[in-house]
Amino acid sequence: MAGPGKRHAFILGGTGAVGQQLLRHLVDSDKFTKIHAPTRRPLGIEHKKIIPHEYSEFFKPWQLDVAVNDFFYCFGSTLKKAGDHDKFREIELHTAHEALVVAKQTGVRRFYLVSSQGVSPQSMVFYLRVKAEVEKILKDHYFQAFFIYRPSLLLSPRPEVRMGELIAQKLLKPLTAPLQRYLPSKAPVQADQVARAMLTDAIKGDEGLFIRENRQIIELANFIKQLKS
């Protein structure tokens, strides 16, 4: 493992809503010196810290010359992209299994997973049942620290937002601040808030299993400024 002050990160989903924001925060953080990022398309940011990889390489044995300390899992497919329910589940579970393989190969001790509010194996929503399976695959492996983030409605300018989500975003965005203050467990959150919450946990260095519900994500996002000072 890299020594103190020389941590290496691995981010999966660096072009997604949360991943884009997190990538920028990792670049700005003095805690990380290298960031490995497999991707199908340009990351939208270039920096000497970032080491891009072809996404196809993610599904092959990794040959990195250093150990990876922190694995940030921001990947998420959609039913629209997958084509049908079975394909969606296949993509989600296969990617989770591969992430676990890469984490073992590179010596990852700290894992951060972006999931969703309401995740449950008994959920009536197919998407949430699949996300529960993803959580189980990853958290069943022992990591020194494992964090699960379950945000509510995610506010982001991402192009793949579904029509229902887009309408909800437009209606709720002006109300975000008061909702986060008075109803933090259900309030919508910015993608950047989830990214800041992840970075906060990375900097704090707590060990164990942690499930960050919406209220905690908001609190951690606000706490990062104190940690940076």
C-alpha positions as CSV (number, residue, x, y, z in Angstrom):
1,M,0.0,0.0,0.0
2,A,1.2,3.5,-0.7
3,G,2.5,5.3,2.3
4,P,0.9,8.3,4.1
5,G,0.3,11.2,1.8
6,K,0.7,8.9,-1.3
7,R,-2.7,7.3,-1.6
8,H,-3.8,5.9,-5.0
9,A,-7.5,5.9,-5.9
10,F,-9.5,3.9,-8.4
11,I,-12.8,5.4,-9.6
12,L,-15.3,3.4,-11.6
13,G,-18.0,5.6,-13.2
14,G,-15.8,8.7,-13.6
15,T,-18.0,10.2,-16.3
16,G,-21.3,9.8,-14.4
17,A,-23.1,12.4,-12.3
18,V,-21.3,11.7,-9.0
19,G,-18.1,10.4,-10.6
20,Q,-17.5,13.6,-12.5
21,Q,-17.7,15.7,-9.4
22,L,-15.7,13.2,-7.3
23,L,-12.9,13.1,-9.9
24,R,-12.5,16.9,-9.6
25,H,-12.4,16.7,-5.8
26,L,-9.8,13.9,-5.9
27,V,-7.6,15.9,-8.2
28,D,-7.8,18.9,-5.8
29,S,-7.1,16.8,-2.7
30,D,-3.6,16.5,-1.4
31,K,-4.4,13.1,0.0
32,F,-4.3,11.4,-3.4
33,T,-1.4,11.4,-5.9
34,K,-2.8,9.0,-8.6
35,I,-6.3,8.3,-9.7
36,H,-6.9,5.3,-12.0
37,A,-10.1,5.7,-14.1
38,P,-11.3,3.2,-16.6
39,T,-13.8,4.8,-19.0
40,R,-15.5,4.4,-22.4
41,R,-15.5,8.1,-23.2
42,P,-13.4,11.1,-22.3
43,L,-13.4,12.0,-18.7
44,G,-13.9,15.7,-19.3
45,I,-10.9,16.6,-17.2
46,E,-7.1,16.1,-17.8
47,H,-4.6,16.2,-14.9
48,K,-1.2,14.7,-14.2
49,K,-2.8,12.8,-11.3
50,I,-5.3,11.0,-13.5
51,I,-4.4,7.8,-15.3
52,P,-7.1,6.9,-17.7
53,H,-7.6,3.3,-18.8
54,E,-9.7,1.7,-21.5
55,Y,-12.9,0.4,-20.0
56,S,-12.5,-3.0,-21.6
57,E,-9.4,-3.5,-19.5
58,F,-11.5,-3.4,-16.4
59,F,-12.7,-6.9,-17.2
60,K,-9.2,-8.3,-17.5
61,P,-6.5,-9.0,-14.8
62,W,-5.1,-5.6,-13.8
63,Q,-1.4,-5.0,-13.9
64,L,-0.8,-1.9,-11.9
65,D,2.7,-1.1,-10.6
66,V,1.3,0.2,-7.3
67,A,-1.3,-0.8,-4.7
68,V,-4.6,1.0,-4.7
69,N,-5.8,2.3,-1.4
70,D,-9.3,3.6,-2.1
71,F,-11.9,2.3,-4.6
72,F,-14.7,4.7,-5.5
73,Y,-17.6,2.8,-7.1
74,C,-19.8,5.4,-8.9
75,F,-21.0,3.1,-11.7
76,G,-24.6,2.8,-12.5
77,S,-26.4,1.5,-15.6
78,T,-30.1,2.3,-16.5
79,L,-32.9,0.2,-17.8
80,K,-33.0,2.3,-21.0
81,K,-29.3,1.7,-21.7
82,A,-29.4,-2.0,-20.8
83,G,-32.5,-2.6,-23.0
84,D,-34.5,-4.8,-20.6
85,H,-34.7,-6.0,-17.0
86,D,-32.6,-9.1,-17.4
87,K,-29.8,-7.3,-19.2
88,F,-29.8,-4.5,-16.6
89,R,-29.4,-7.0,-13.8
90,E,-26.7,-8.8,-15.7
91,I,-24.7,-5.6,-16.2
92,E,-25.0,-4.4,-12.7
93,L,-24.0,-7.7,-11.0
94,H,-21.2,-8.5,-13.5
95,T,-19.7,-5.1,-13.0
96,A,-19.9,-5.5,-9.2
97,H,-18.2,-8.9,-9.3
98,E,-15.4,-7.4,-11.6
99,A,-15.0,-4.5,-9.2
100,L,-14.4,-7.0,-6.4
101,V,-11.8,-8.8,-8.4
102,V,-9.9,-5.6,-9.2
103,A,-10.1,-4.5,-5.6
104,K,-8.6,-7.8,-4.5
105,Q,-5.9,-7.7,-7.2
106,T,-4.8,-4.2,-6.3
107,G,-5.0,-4.5,-2.5
108,V,-7.9,-2.1,-1.9
109,R,-8.6,-1.6,1.8
110,R,-11.2,1.2,1.6
111,F,-14.3,0.9,-0.7
112,Y,-17.0,3.5,-1.4
113,L,-20.2,2.5,-3.1
114,V,-22.9,4.9,-4.5
115,S,-26.2,3.1,-4.2
116,S,-29.7,4.5,-3.8
117,Q,-32.3,5.4,-1.2
118,G,-34.8,2.6,-0.5
119,V,-32.6,-0.3,-1.5
120,S,-34.0,-3.6,-0.3
121,P,-34.2,-7.2,-1.5
122,Q,-37.9,-7.0,-0.8
123,S,-38.5,-3.7,-2.6
124,M,-41.4,-3.7,-5.1
125,V,-39.1,-1.6,-7.4
126,F,-36.9,-3.8,-9.6
127,Y,-34.1,-1.3,-9.7
128,L,-33.8,-1.2,-5.9
129,R,-33.8,-5.0,-5.6
130,V,-30.9,-5.2,-8.1
131,K,-29.0,-2.5,-6.2
132,A,-29.5,-4.5,-3.0
133,E,-27.8,-7.4,-4.8
134,V,-24.9,-5.1,-5.8
135,E,-24.5,-4.0,-2.2
136,K,-24.4,-7.6,-0.9
137,I,-21.8,-8.7,-3.5
138,L,-19.4,-6.0,-2.4
139,K,-20.0,-5.7,1.3
140,D,-19.7,-9.5,1.8
141,H,-16.0,-9.1,1.1
142,Y,-13.9,-7.8,4.0
143,F,-12.6,-4.3,3.6
144,Q,-10.9,-2.3,6.2
145,A,-13.6,0.3,5.6
146,F,-16.7,0.0,3.5
147,F,-19.1,2.9,2.8
148,I,-22.5,2.7,1.2
149,Y,-24.2,6.0,0.1
150,R,-27.9,6.0,-0.4
151,P,-29.0,9.4,-1.8
152,S,-32.5,10.5,-2.5
153,L,-33.4,12.1,-5.8
154,L,-30.0,13.1,-7.4
155,L,-29.9,16.6,-8.9
156,S,-27.6,16.6,-11.9
157,P,-27.4,17.9,-15.4
158,R,-26.6,14.4,-16.7
159,P,-28.1,13.9,-20.2
160,E,-29.5,10.4,-19.4
161,V,-32.0,11.5,-16.8
162,R,-35.4,10.0,-17.4
163,M,-38.4,12.3,-18.1
164,G,-40.0,11.7,-14.7
165,E,-36.7,12.5,-13.0
166,L,-36.2,15.6,-15.1
167,I,-39.6,16.9,-14.1
168,A,-39.0,16.2,-10.5
169,Q,-35.6,17.9,-10.6
170,K,-37.1,21.0,-12.1
171,L,-39.9,21.2,-9.5
172,L,-37.7,20.4,-6.5
173,K,-34.4,22.2,-7.3
174,P,-35.7,25.6,-6.1
175,L,-36.8,23.9,-2.9
176,T,-33.6,22.0,-2.3
177,A,-32.1,24.3,0.4
178,P,-35.2,24.4,2.7
179,L,-36.0,20.7,2.1
180,Q,-32.4,19.8,3.1
181,R,-32.8,21.9,6.2
182,Y,-36.2,20.7,7.4
183,L,-36.6,17.3,5.7
184,P,-33.0,16.0,5.2
185,S,-34.0,12.4,5.1
186,K,-36.0,12.8,1.9
187,A,-34.6,16.0,0.3
188,P,-33.0,15.9,-3.1
189,V,-29.2,16.1,-3.1
190,Q,-26.7,17.5,-5.6
191,A,-24.4,15.0,-7.2
192,D,-21.5,17.2,-5.9
193,Q,-22.8,16.7,-2.3
194,V,-22.5,12.9,-2.7
195,A,-19.0,13.3,-4.0
196,R,-18.0,15.6,-1.1
197,A,-19.5,13.1,1.4
198,M,-17.3,10.4,-0.1
199,L,-14.2,12.5,0.0
200,T,-15.0,13.4,3.6
201,D,-15.1,9.7,4.6
202,A,-11.9,9.1,2.7
203,I,-10.1,11.9,4.6
204,K,-11.5,11.1,8.0
205,G,-10.2,7.5,7.7
206,D,-12.8,5.7,9.8
207,E,-12.8,1.9,9.7
208,G,-15.7,-0.5,9.6
209,L,-19.0,-0.7,7.7
210,F,-21.0,2.5,7.3
211,I,-24.3,3.1,5.5
212,R,-24.7,6.8,4.7
213,E,-28.4,7.7,4.3
214,N,-29.5,10.9,2.8
215,R,-29.3,13.0,6.0
216,Q,-25.7,11.8,6.6
217,I,-24.7,12.6,3.1
218,I,-25.8,16.2,3.5
219,E,-24.0,16.5,6.8
220,L,-20.8,15.0,5.5
221,A,-20.9,17.2,2.4
222,N,-21.0,20.2,4.6
223,F,-18.3,18.9,6.9
224,I,-15.6,18.6,4.2
225,K,-14.8,22.3,4.4
226,Q,-13.8,21.9,8.1
227,L,-11.6,18.9,7.2
228,K,-9.8,20.9,4.5
229,S,-9.0,23.8,6.8
